[in-house]
């Protein structure tokens, strides 16, 4: 009761009581590095130790640990101890850490009181806060000074990967991870982009997955340091800001020189494989460039092996040309349409499109295989589902051929479909029409169309409205196109070595220029009537607008019977032969706004006919000269 009274009195007086030791708050916060913390740790070349710093309230010393989520393969993992017994000074700490003990599994980094063995997994609320941490790793294996193979373990928010040389199954392990608590799915990819050497091939062909000029070929790992074994090369670049990883792997292929394959020699073929891991490990692109290194042409027979993890409910696949997801048994074959495409995959056939425990994904390719895809294993008998995709290519002398693939994985099928569509689009040439602008209008009958065209591998053709157009060294091109009045559609079409095409369209409107306004036409009119004269006719003309030039002509029609002139007329006489003759003519010019009296007198022919027949029916025709050498009739009258 006394203690209660003292406490109450203290409250009333506003006094502060000392906090019992058991009530002290223990808090830490790692402020650097920030979340997410991404690093790619080279086990063969560790480099400098990174530094971790932060604040602490309560502990006088902390341990820097990385805590892993519950793992479906290994259960609860022991935290990685990155630094121990780090002194806290004035509420802050800073220390270098060692990544050697970290595992290539996502974790959350926390500073905990020194000696604390409690588990603080990702996704769990805790007073010890720190960054989500993704420690990728890589290592290399050598023999006799030659690089045999490499291993790379990229780790990111949406997945974990294991990547190795072609004979080591390529992308041989992956999971789809939950970015909230970093938990992983069961294994998704279980060996894709694999090219096994020798009898390791799973295709049951009895041959290596790589055959050069109809002979089995072997990579450096399979040659295993024997005489004539080549050396692979391996390099990588990593962007810690995005987590994107690029791997360059060169694999020279050799052939056996004897029965037991104790010595090897070059096939003249080398594989340059590039991996590009992006989108937080949900997109893994693979580009295989097969090069002739001896200046000779070579034939290639390749069997790419693709494999995913086994599940109790079996996996299902949607191949291009199919309408729904189906399971496949060993021995099933699927013929794929030509061109680029994507094989959609549900690791567990019961997983809804919206997602579940198991991963979903796709395998996209720039060109379809040259034969049916064939399942060699299926999960109806407990094996990982596996199928092979055959390709036959000819490598030109001193040249190369390239095959491109992309592997996509995610939780939900809509995300997979979107990534697969983007991959297929990336397999097409890049094409632009820069000028003229779409929908533009011109008054000229032709236009020069220009733009750019390029391809990651090889641009094989470019056309504009069906006409072949060369592309410059930087991909720039231009072409003159004739236009018809109205809207004109202009189409550029680019095709690459895989046969994939890109089209771009623009519309150009051609409006011909209006005809120039003609000079004001002269206007000529009668000012009065016709006055007959004994040997001609007289009339008055008035000219307006501009000056008037023309002529007035008198004609008559002679009527002939045979060659005998029997009369004259101003009308047609169909039963008699007729001949029109001029009997008078006069040219005139009248200034604008003036009048002029014109007299047309009979000429010698007219006078002769008048004397002979005592009358002369005639026709008067007055014409006005027009621009361009034409004439207009002003008067046509019988006299």
C-alpha positions as CSV (number, residue, x, y, z in Angstrom):
1,X,0.0,0.0,0.0
2,X,2.9,2.3,0.8
3,X,4.4,1.8,-2.7
4,X,1.0,2.6,-4.3
5,X,0.7,5.7,-2.3
6,X,4.2,6.9,-3.2
7,X,3.5,6.3,-6.9
8,X,0.2,8.2,-6.7
9,X,1.9,11.1,-4.9
10,X,4.6,11.1,-7.6
11,X,2.0,11.4,-10.3
12,X,0.2,14.2,-8.5
13,X,3.5,16.1,-8.1
14,X,4.6,15.4,-11.7
15,X,7.7,13.6,-10.5
16,X,9.5,11.0,-12.7
17,X,10.1,7.6,-11.2
18,X,13.0,5.4,-12.4
19,X,11.9,2.7,-14.9
20,X,12.5,-0.8,-13.7
21,X,15.3,-2.6,-15.6
22,X,12.8,-5.2,-16.9
23,X,10.8,-2.4,-18.6
24,X,13.7,-0.9,-20.7
25,X,12.9,-0.8,-24.4
26,X,15.3,-2.7,-26.7
27,X,15.3,-1.3,-30.2
28,X,17.7,-1.3,-33.1
29,X,17.5,0.0,-36.7
30,X,20.0,-0.7,-39.5
31,X,20.0,2.5,-41.5
32,X,22.8,1.6,-43.9
33,X,22.5,-0.2,-46.2
34,X,19.0,0.7,-47.1
35,X,16.4,-1.9,-48.1
36,X,16.5,-3.7,-50.4
37,X,20.2,-4.5,-50.1
38,X,21.5,-6.4,-53.1
39,X,25.0,-7.8,-53.6
40,X,26.6,-10.4,-55.8
41,X,29.3,-12.0,-53.8
42,X,32.2,-13.6,-55.7
43,X,33.5,-16.5,-53.6
44,X,36.7,-16.6,-55.7
45,X,37.3,-12.9,-55.3
46,X,35.5,-11.5,-52.2
47,X,36.7,-7.9,-52.4
48,X,36.3,-5.3,-49.7
49,X,33.9,-5.9,-46.8
50,X,30.8,-3.8,-46.8
51,X,29.9,-1.7,-43.8
52,X,26.7,-1.8,-41.8
53,X,25.6,1.0,-39.5
54,X,22.6,2.0,-37.5
55,X,21.1,3.0,-34.2
56,X,20.4,1.1,-31.0
57,X,18.3,1.9,-27.9
58,X,19.1,-0.4,-24.9
59,X,21.8,-2.8,-26.1
60,X,25.4,-1.9,-25.4
61,X,26.6,-4.4,-28.0
62,X,24.8,-6.0,-30.9
63,X,25.3,-8.9,-33.3
64,X,24.5,-8.4,-37.0
65,X,22.6,-11.4,-38.3
66,X,20.6,-12.2,-41.4
67,X,17.4,-14.2,-40.7
68,X,16.0,-16.6,-43.3
69,X,12.4,-17.5,-43.9
70,X,11.1,-21.0,-43.3
71,X,12.4,-23.1,-46.1
72,X,10.4,-26.0,-47.7
73,X,13.6,-27.8,-48.5
74,X,15.7,-27.3,-45.4
75,X,13.3,-26.2,-42.7
76,X,14.4,-23.4,-40.3
77,X,17.9,-22.2,-41.2
78,X,20.4,-20.9,-38.7
79,X,20.8,-17.1,-39.2
80,X,24.0,-15.9,-41.0
81,X,26.3,-14.2,-38.5
82,X,27.7,-11.3,-40.4
83,X,29.3,-9.5,-37.4
84,X,29.3,-10.2,-33.6
85,X,29.7,-8.2,-30.4
86,X,29.6,-4.8,-32.1
87,X,29.9,-2.0,-29.6
88,X,27.1,0.6,-29.4
89,X,28.4,4.0,-28.7
90,X,26.0,6.9,-28.0
91,X,23.2,5.0,-29.4
92,X,24.9,4.1,-32.7
93,X,27.0,1.4,-34.2
94,X,29.0,0.8,-37.4
95,X,31.0,-2.2,-38.4
96,X,32.3,-4.1,-41.5
97,X,30.5,-7.4,-42.1
98,X,31.6,-10.7,-43.7
99,X,29.3,-12.1,-46.4
100,X,31.2,-15.4,-46.4
101,X,28.7,-17.1,-44.0
102,X,25.6,-15.8,-45.9
103,X,23.6,-18.3,-48.0
104,X,22.1,-17.4,-51.4
105,X,18.6,-17.3,-49.9
106,X,16.8,-14.0,-49.2
107,X,17.0,-12.8,-45.6
108,X,16.3,-9.8,-43.4
109,X,19.3,-8.2,-41.7
110,X,18.9,-7.2,-38.1
111,X,21.1,-5.9,-35.3
112,X,20.1,-7.9,-32.1
113,X,21.5,-7.7,-28.6
114,X,24.7,-9.6,-28.4
115,X,24.1,-13.3,-27.7
116,X,20.4,-13.2,-28.6
117,X,19.6,-16.6,-30.2
118,X,15.9,-15.9,-30.9
119,X,14.7,-16.3,-34.5
120,X,13.5,-13.1,-36.2
121,X,12.5,-14.3,-39.7
122,X,11.4,-12.0,-42.5
123,X,7.8,-10.8,-42.4
124,X,7.8,-11.0,-38.5
125,X,7.2,-7.7,-36.7
126,X,10.2,-6.9,-34.5
127,X,11.8,-4.0,-32.7
128,X,15.0,-5.0,-34.5
129,X,14.5,-3.6,-38.0
130,X,16.8,-3.7,-41.1
131,X,16.9,-4.2,-44.8
132,X,15.7,-7.1,-46.9
133,X,19.0,-8.6,-48.0
134,X,19.7,-10.5,-51.2
135,X,23.2,-12.0,-51.3
136,X,23.8,-13.6,-54.6
137,X,26.9,-15.7,-55.0
138,X,29.2,-17.0,-57.8
139,X,32.1,-19.4,-58.0
140,X,34.3,-21.0,-60.7
141,X,35.9,-24.5,-61.1
142,X,39.3,-24.9,-62.8
143,X,41.4,-27.9,-63.8
144,X,45.0,-27.7,-64.8
145,X,44.7,-23.9,-65.1
146,X,41.6,-24.2,-67.4
147,X,38.2,-23.0,-66.5
148,X,35.8,-25.9,-66.6
149,X,32.6,-24.4,-65.4
150,X,30.9,-21.8,-63.2
151,X,28.0,-21.5,-60.8
152,X,25.9,-18.4,-60.2
153,X,23.2,-18.0,-57.6
154,X,21.3,-14.7,-58.2
155,X,18.8,-13.8,-55.5
156,X,16.0,-11.2,-55.7
157,X,12.5,-10.3,-54.4
158,X,10.7,-12.6,-56.9
159,X,12.9,-15.6,-57.1
160,X,16.1,-17.5,-56.5
161,X,18.2,-19.0,-59.3
162,X,21.1,-21.3,-60.0
163,X,22.8,-20.9,-63.3
164,X,25.6,-23.0,-64.7
165,X,27.3,-24.1,-67.9
166,X,25.2,-25.8,-70.6
167,X,26.4,-29.3,-69.6
168,X,25.6,-28.4,-66.0
169,X,21.9,-28.0,-66.9
170,X,21.9,-24.3,-67.7
171,X,19.3,-22.7,-65.5
172,X,19.1,-25.7,-63.2
173,X,17.2,-24.5,-60.3
174,X,14.7,-21.7,-59.5
175,X,12.0,-20.8,-57.1
176,X,9.3,-18.1,-57.1
177,X,9.5,-16.0,-54.0
178,X,7.0,-13.9,-52.0
179,X,8.4,-10.4,-51.7
180,X,6.5,-9.7,-48.5
181,X,8.0,-12.4,-46.3
182,X,10.6,-13.9,-48.7
183,X,9.2,-17.4,-48.6
184,X,9.9,-19.5,-51.6
185,X,7.8,-21.8,-53.8
186,X,8.8,-25.4,-54.4
187,X,11.4,-25.8,-57.2
188,X,10.1,-24.4,-60.5
189,X,12.7,-24.6,-63.3
190,X,14.8,-27.8,-62.9
191,X,17.2,-27.5,-65.9
192,X,16.4,-25.3,-68.9
193,X,18.7,-24.3,-71.7
194,X,20.6,-27.5,-71.0
195,X,22.9,-29.1,-73.6
196,X,24.4,-32.3,-72.2
197,X,27.6,-33.6,-73.7
198,X,28.1,-37.2,-74.7
199,X,25.8,-39.9,-73.3
200,X,24.6,-37.5,-70.6
201,X,21.9,-36.5,-73.0
202,X,18.4,-37.2,-71.7
203,X,16.9,-37.3,-75.2
204,X,17.6,-41.1,-75.6
205,X,19.3,-40.4,-78.9
206,X,22.6,-42.0,-77.8
207,X,24.4,-38.8,-78.9
208,X,25.6,-35.6,-77.4
209,X,23.0,-32.7,-77.4
210,X,25.6,-30.8,-79.5
211,X,26.7,-32.4,-82.7
212,X,29.0,-30.6,-85.1
213,X,29.3,-31.9,-88.7
214,X,27.5,-35.1,-87.5
215,X,30.0,-35.8,-84.7
216,X,29.4,-35.6,-81.0
217,X,30.8,-32.5,-79.4
218,X,31.9,-31.8,-75.8
219,X,32.2,-28.7,-73.7
220,X,35.2,-27.9,-71.4
221,X,33.5,-29.5,-68.3
222,X,33.0,-32.8,-70.0
223,X,36.5,-32.8,-71.5
224,X,37.6,-32.7,-67.9
225,X,41.1,-31.5,-68.4
226,X,42.2,-34.3,-70.7
227,X,44.7,-33.6,-73.5
228,X,43.2,-31.1,-75.9
229,X,40.6,-29.9,-73.4
230,X,39.6,-26.3,-74.0
231,X,39.1,-23.6,-71.4
232,X,35.8,-21.8,-70.9
233,X,35.6,-18.1,-70.1
234,X,33.2,-16.5,-67.6
235,X,32.5,-12.9,-66.7
236,X,29.5,-11.1,-65.2
237,X,28.2,-7.6,-64.4
238,X,25.8,-6.8,-61.6
239,X,23.6,-3.7,-60.9
240,X,22.9,-3.5,-57.2
241,X,20.3,-0.8,-57.8
242,X,18.0,-3.1,-59.8
243,X,19.5,-6.5,-59.0
244,X,19.9,-7.1,-62.8
245,X,22.7,-9.6,-63.6
246,X,24.4,-10.3,-67.0
247,X,26.6,-13.4,-67.4
248,X,28.9,-14.1,-70.4
249,X,30.0,-17.7,-70.8
250,X,32.1,-19.0,-73.7
251,X,32.3,-22.7,-74.3
252,X,34.6,-24.0,-77.0
253,X,33.4,-27.4,-78.2
254,X,35.8,-30.3,-79.0
255,X,35.5,-33.8,-80.4
256,X,37.1,-37.1,-79.4
257,X,40.3,-38.1,-81.2
258,X,40.2,-41.7,-79.9
259,X,37.7,-44.3,-78.7
260,X,38.0,-43.6,-74.9
261,X,38.0,-39.8,-75.5
262,X,41.4,-39.4,-73.7
263,X,42.4,-36.7,-76.2
264,X,40.4,-34.0,-77.9
265,X,40.6,-31.6,-80.8
266,X,38.6,-28.5,-81.8
267,X,35.4,-28.8,-83.7
268,X,35.8,-25.3,-85.0
269,X,32.6,-24.3,-83.1
270,X,32.4,-22.1,-80.0
271,X,29.2,-21.2,-78.0
272,X,29.0,-17.7,-76.6
273,X,26.1,-17.8,-74.2
274,X,24.7,-14.7,-72.5
275,X,22.3,-14.7,-69.6
276,X,20.4,-11.5,-68.7
277,X,18.5,-11.8,-65.4
278,X,16.1,-8.9,-64.7
279,X,12.7,-8.0,-63.2
280,X,13.7,-9.2,-59.7
281,X,14.7,-12.6,-61.1
282,X,11.3,-13.2,-62.8
283,X,12.8,-12.9,-66.4
284,X,15.9,-14.8,-67.4
285,X,16.9,-14.3,-71.0
286,X,19.4,-16.6,-72.7
287,X,21.1,-15.9,-76.0
288,X,23.2,-18.6,-77.7
289,X,25.6,-17.4,-80.4
290,X,27.3,-20.3,-82.3
291,X,30.5,-19.2,-83.9
292,X,32.8,-20.7,-86.5
293,X,36.3,-20.2,-85.2
294,X,38.3,-21.9,-87.9
295,X,37.0,-20.1,-91.0
296,X,35.0,-23.1,-92.2
297,X,31.2,-23.8,-92.5
298,X,29.8,-26.2,-90.0
299,X,26.5,-28.0,-89.5
300,X,24.9,-28.0,-86.1
301,X,22.5,-30.5,-84.6
302,X,21.3,-29.2,-81.2
303,X,18.9,-30.7,-78.7
304,X,17.9,-28.2,-76.0
305,X,16.6,-29.9,-72.9
306,X,13.9,-28.2,-70.8
307,X,12.8,-29.4,-67.4
308,X,10.6,-28.2,-64.5
309,X,10.1,-29.5,-60.9
310,X,7.9,-32.4,-60.1
311,X,4.7,-32.0,-58.1
312,X,2.1,-34.4,-56.6
313,X,-0.7,-33.0,-58.9
314,X,1.4,-33.1,-62.1
315,X,2.4,-30.2,-64.2
316,X,0.3,-28.8,-67.1
317,X,1.4,-27.0,-70.3
318,X,-0.1,-24.7,-72.9
319,X,1.9,-25.1,-76.1
320,X,1.4,-22.6,-79.0
321,X,-1.4,-23.8,-81.2
322,X,-3.2,-25.5,-78.2
323,X,-6.3,-24.1,-76.6
324,X,-5.9,-25.2,-73.0
325,X,-3.5,-26.5,-70.3
326,X,-2.9,-30.2,-70.5
327,X,-0.6,-32.7,-68.8
328,X,1.9,-34.7,-70.9
329,X,3.3,-38.2,-70.6
330,X,6.7,-39.5,-71.6
331,X,6.7,-40.0,-75.4
332,X,4.2,-37.2,-76.2
333,X,5.2,-35.0,-79.1
334,X,4.1,-31.4,-79.8
335,X,4.6,-29.7,-83.2
336,X,5.0,-26.0,-82.7
337,X,4.0,-23.3,-85.3
338,X,6.8,-21.5,-87.1
339,X,8.1,-18.3,-85.7
340,X,8.4,-17.0,-82.2
341,X,6.2,-18.4,-79.4
342,X,5.8,-19.2,-75.7
343,X,5.1,-22.4,-73.8
344,X,3.0,-21.6,-70.7
345,X,3.6,-23.8,-67.7
346,X,1.8,-24.5,-64.4
347,X,4.2,-26.3,-62.1
348,X,1.1,-27.8,-60.4
349,X,-1.9,-28.3,-62.6
350,X,-4.4,-27.3,-59.9
351,X,-2.9,-23.8,-59.4
352,X,-5.4,-21.1,-60.4
353,X,-4.2,-18.3,-62.7
354,X,-4.3,-15.9,-59.8
355,X,-1.5,-17.9,-58.1
356,X,-0.9,-20.3,-55.3
357,X,1.9,-22.2,-53.6
358,X,3.5,-23.4,-56.8
359,X,5.2,-21.2,-59.4
360,X,3.9,-20.5,-62.9
361,X,6.0,-19.6,-65.9
362,X,6.8,-19.7,-69.6
363,X,9.6,-20.6,-72.0
364,X,9.7,-18.2,-74.9
365,X,11.7,-18.7,-78.1
366,X,12.6,-16.5,-81.1
367,X,12.3,-19.4,-83.6
368,X,10.4,-22.6,-83.3
369,X,12.4,-25.9,-83.2
370,X,13.0,-27.7,-86.4
371,X,11.1,-30.8,-85.2
372,X,8.4,-31.6,-82.6
373,X,9.0,-31.0,-78.9
374,X,9.2,-34.5,-77.3
375,X,8.6,-35.4,-73.7
376,X,11.3,-37.8,-72.4
377,X,10.1,-37.8,-68.8
378,X,6.8,-36.9,-67.1
379,X,5.7,-36.5,-63.5
380,X,3.3,-39.4,-63.8
381,X,6.1,-41.7,-62.6
382,X,7.7,-39.3,-60.2
383,X,10.3,-37.8,-62.5
384,X,10.7,-34.1,-63.3
385,X,8.8,-33.4,-66.4
386,X,11.3,-32.9,-69.2
387,X,11.1,-32.4,-73.0
388,X,13.6,-31.7,-75.8
389,X,13.5,-29.1,-78.6
390,X,15.7,-29.9,-81.7
391,X,17.4,-27.3,-83.8
392,X,19.4,-27.7,-87.0
393,X,21.5,-24.8,-88.2
394,X,24.4,-24.1,-90.6
395,X,27.1,-21.8,-89.3
396,X,28.7,-19.9,-92.2
397,X,32.4,-19.9,-92.7
398,X,33.8,-17.4,-90.2
399,X,30.3,-16.4,-89.2
400,X,27.7,-17.3,-86.6
401,X,24.0,-18.2,-86.0
402,X,22.1,-17.2,-82.9
403,X,19.2,-18.8,-81.0
404,X,17.3,-16.8,-78.4
405,X,15.2,-17.9,-75.4
406,X,13.6,-16.3,-72.4
407,X,12.4,-18.0,-69.2
408,X,9.7,-16.3,-67.2
409,X,8.4,-17.2,-63.8
410,X,6.0,-15.5,-61.4
411,X,3.1,-16.2,-59.0
412,X,0.2,-15.3,-61.3
413,X,-0.4,-16.4,-64.9
414,X,-1.4,-12.8,-66.1
415,X,2.1,-11.6,-65.0
416,X,3.7,-14.6,-66.8
417,X,1.7,-13.9,-70.0
418,X,2.7,-10.2,-70.0
419,X,6.4,-11.1,-69.6
420,X,6.2,-13.7,-72.3
421,X,4.5,-11.3,-74.7
422,X,7.3,-8.8,-74.0
423,X,9.9,-11.4,-74.7
424,X,8.3,-12.3,-78.0
425,X,8.2,-8.6,-78.9
426,X,11.9,-8.4,-78.1
427,X,12.6,-11.1,-80.6
428,X,11.3,-8.8,-83.4
429,X,13.4,-6.2,-85.2
430,X,13.3,-2.6,-83.8
431,X,11.6,-0.4,-86.4
432,X,10.6,3.2,-86.5
433,X,9.2,5.7,-89.0
434,X,10.6,9.1,-87.9
435,X,9.4,11.3,-90.8
436,X,6.9,12.4,-92.0
437,X,4.6,12.5,-89.0
438,X,1.6,10.2,-89.1
439,X,-1.5,12.1,-90.4
440,X,0.6,14.9,-91.9
441,X,-0.5,16.6,-95.1
442,X,1.6,17.6,-98.1
443,X,1.0,19.4,-101.4
444,X,3.9,17.6,-103.2
445,X,3.2,14.4,-105.2
446,X,6.0,12.4,-103.4
447,X,7.5,12.3,-99.9
448,X,10.7,11.0,-98.5
449,X,10.0,8.5,-95.7
450,X,12.8,7.9,-93.2
451,X,13.4,6.0,-89.9
452,X,15.6,3.3,-88.3
453,X,15.7,-0.4,-88.4
454,X,17.9,-2.8,-86.4
455,X,17.9,-6.2,-84.8
456,X,19.7,-7.7,-81.8
457,X,21.0,-10.5,-84.0
458,X,20.6,-9.8,-87.8
459,X,18.3,-7.7,-89.9
460,X,17.7,-9.7,-93.1
461,X,15.4,-7.4,-95.1
462,X,13.6,-4.0,-95.0
463,X,10.9,-2.8,-97.4
464,X,8.7,0.3,-97.7
465,X,5.4,-0.3,-99.5
466,X,6.9,-3.5,-100.9
467,X,10.1,-1.9,-102.3
468,X,13.4,-3.2,-100.8
469,X,15.3,-0.4,-98.9
470,X,18.9,-0.7,-97.6
471,X,19.6,0.2,-94.0
472,X,22.7,2.1,-93.2
473,X,25.4,1.1,-90.7
474,X,23.5,2.8,-87.8
475,X,20.2,1.4,-89.0
476,X,19.0,4.6,-90.6
477,X,17.0,4.4,-93.9
478,X,15.1,6.6,-96.2
479,X,12.9,6.0,-99.3
480,X,10.9,8.2,-101.7
481,X,7.3,7.3,-102.0
482,X,4.9,8.6,-104.7
483,X,1.5,9.8,-103.5
484,X,-2.0,9.8,-104.9
485,X,-4.5,12.5,-104.1
486,X,-6.1,11.8,-100.7
487,X,-5.0,9.6,-97.8
488,X,-1.9,7.4,-98.5
489,X,-0.9,4.5,-96.2
490,X,2.8,3.9,-96.0
491,X,4.0,0.6,-94.6
492,X,7.6,-0.2,-93.5
493,X,8.3,-4.0,-92.9
494,X,11.5,-5.3,-91.2
495,X,12.4,-9.0,-91.1
496,X,15.2,-10.6,-89.0
497,X,17.2,-13.9,-89.4
498,X,14.6,-15.7,-87.2
499,X,11.9,-14.7,-89.7
500,X,10.2,-12.5,-87.2
501,X,8.8,-9.2,-88.6
502,X,7.9,-5.7,-87.4
503,X,5.6,-3.4,-89.2
504,X,5.0,0.3,-88.9
505,X,2.3,2.3,-90.6
506,X,1.7,6.0,-91.2
507,X,-0.8,7.9,-93.3
508,X,0.1,10.9,-95.4
509,X,-2.5,13.1,-97.0
510,X,-1.7,14.5,-100.5
511,X,-3.7,17.6,-101.4
512,X,-2.6,18.8,-104.9
513,X,-2.2,22.6,-105.1
514,X,-5.1,24.5,-106.6
515,X,-4.7,25.7,-110.2
516,X,-3.6,29.3,-110.4
517,X,-6.4,31.8,-111.0
518,X,-6.4,32.6,-114.8
519,X,-6.2,36.2,-115.9
520,X,-9.6,37.8,-116.3
521,X,-11.1,36.7,-119.5
522,X,-11.9,39.3,-122.2
523,X,-15.6,39.8,-122.7
524,X,-16.8,40.7,-126.2
525,X,-20.4,41.6,-127.1
526,X,-22.5,43.1,-129.9
527,X,-23.5,46.7,-129.5
528,X,-26.3,46.9,-132.0
529,X,-27.3,44.7,-134.9
530,X,-25.9,43.5,-138.2
531,X,-26.0,45.8,-141.2
532,X,-25.8,44.2,-144.6
533,X,-23.9,46.1,-147.3
534,X,-23.9,45.5,-151.0
535,X,-20.6,43.7,-150.7
536,X,-20.2,42.9,-147.1
537,X,-21.5,43.3,-143.5
538,X,-21.0,45.9,-140.7
539,X,-21.4,45.6,-136.9
540,X,-20.2,47.1,-133.7
541,X,-18.4,45.2,-130.9
542,X,-17.9,46.3,-127.3
543,X,-14.9,44.9,-125.3
544,X,-14.9,44.8,-121.4
545,X,-12.5,43.4,-118.7
546,X,-9.4,43.2,-120.9
547,X,-8.4,43.8,-124.5
548,X,-10.2,41.7,-127.1
549,X,-8.5,40.1,-130.2
550,X,-10.2,37.9,-132.7
551,X,-11.6,37.7,-136.2
552,X,-14.8,37.9,-138.2
553,X,-15.2,35.6,-141.1
554,X,-17.7,35.2,-143.9
555,X,-18.2,31.8,-145.5
556,X,-20.5,30.4,-148.1
557,X,-21.2,26.8,-149.3
558,X,-20.8,26.1,-153.0
559,X,-23.2,23.5,-154.4
560,X,-21.6,21.2,-156.9
561,X,-22.9,18.6,-159.4
562,X,-19.8,16.7,-160.3
563,X,-17.3,19.5,-160.8
564,X,-19.9,22.0,-162.0
565,X,-20.8,24.8,-159.6
566,X,-24.6,25.0,-159.6
567,X,-25.3,27.4,-156.7
568,X,-24.4,28.8,-153.3
569,X,-26.1,28.3,-149.9
570,X,-25.7,29.0,-146.2
571,X,-27.5,25.7,-145.4
572,X,-26.7,22.1,-145.9
573,X,-27.9,20.4,-149.1
574,X,-27.3,16.7,-148.5
575,X,-28.0,15.5,-152.1
576,X,-25.3,17.7,-153.6
577,X,-21.6,17.8,-153.1
578,X,-20.7,20.9,-151.1
579,X,-17.6,22.9,-150.5
580,X,-17.2,25.7,-147.9
581,X,-15.2,28.7,-149.1
582,X,-14.2,31.9,-147.4
583,X,-15.7,35.0,-149.0
584,X,-14.5,37.6,-146.5
585,X,-12.3,37.9,-143.3
586,X,-11.0,40.6,-141.0
587,X,-9.0,40.5,-137.8
588,X,-9.5,43.0,-135.0
589,X,-8.2,44.1,-131.6
590,X,-10.3,46.2,-129.3
591,X,-9.0,47.9,-126.1
592,X,-10.7,47.1,-122.8
593,X,-13.7,49.3,-122.3
594,X,-13.8,50.4,-126.0
595,X,-16.2,49.9,-128.9
596,X,-15.3,49.3,-132.5
597,X,-17.3,49.1,-135.7
598,X,-16.1,46.2,-137.9
599,X,-16.7,45.9,-141.7
600,X,-16.2,42.6,-143.3
601,X,-16.1,43.1,-147.1
602,X,-16.4,40.4,-149.8
603,X,-13.1,39.1,-151.1
604,X,-12.5,38.3,-154.8
605,X,-14.1,34.9,-154.5
606,X,-17.2,36.4,-152.8
607,X,-17.5,39.1,-155.4
608,X,-17.2,36.6,-158.2
609,X,-19.9,34.3,-156.7
610,X,-22.2,37.3,-156.1
611,X,-21.9,38.4,-159.7
612,X,-22.6,34.9,-161.0
613,X,-25.7,34.1,-158.9
614,X,-26.8,37.7,-158.1
615,X,-27.1,36.8,-154.5
616,X,-24.7,35.3,-151.9
617,X,-26.1,33.4,-148.9
618,X,-23.3,33.5,-146.3
619,X,-22.5,32.7,-142.6
620,X,-20.8,35.2,-140.3
621,X,-18.7,33.8,-137.5
622,X,-17.0,36.0,-135.0
623,X,-14.4,34.4,-132.7
624,X,-12.5,35.7,-129.7
625,X,-8.9,34.6,-129.0
626,X,-8.4,32.9,-125.5
627,X,-5.4,32.0,-123.4
628,X,-3.5,28.9,-124.5
629,X,-4.3,29.4,-128.2
630,X,-8.0,28.5,-128.0
631,X,-10.9,30.5,-129.3
632,X,-14.5,31.3,-128.3
633,X,-17.3,31.9,-130.7
634,X,-19.1,35.2,-130.1
635,X,-21.5,35.2,-133.0
636,X,-22.6,32.6,-135.6
637,X,-25.3,33.9,-137.9
638,X,-26.7,33.4,-141.4
639,X,-26.8,36.3,-143.8
